[in-house]
Amino acid sequence: MEPLEQRLASLEAKIDELLSTITKIKRAFYWTIGISIAVVVLPLIGLFFAIPSFLSTYSGISDITGGF
């Protein structure tokens, strides 16, 4: 039974190492998703508010210049 117990202990150590690696990968994946959302979605929300103000500025300029 000795070799079987050694093999089980070895497999248990490998499983613990795999669990640690999976936890690190999961954490990195969540950070990647969070950064992607911050880089893509937040500027889109900003543009949602910025474009109307730009358009109103340009329409004000065309009123001053006489339609050019």
Secondary structure as the mmCIF struct_conf table of DSSP 4:
data_model
#
loop_
_struct_conf.conf_type_id
_struct_conf.id
_struct_conf.beg_label_comp_id
_struct_conf.beg_label_asym_id
_struct_conf.beg_label_seq_id
_struct_conf.end_label_comp_id
_struct_conf.end_label_asym_id
_struct_conf.end_label_seq_id
HELX_RH_AL_P HELX_RH_AL_P1 GLU A 2 THR A 65
TURN_TY1_P TURN_TY1_P1 GLY A 66 GLY A 66
#
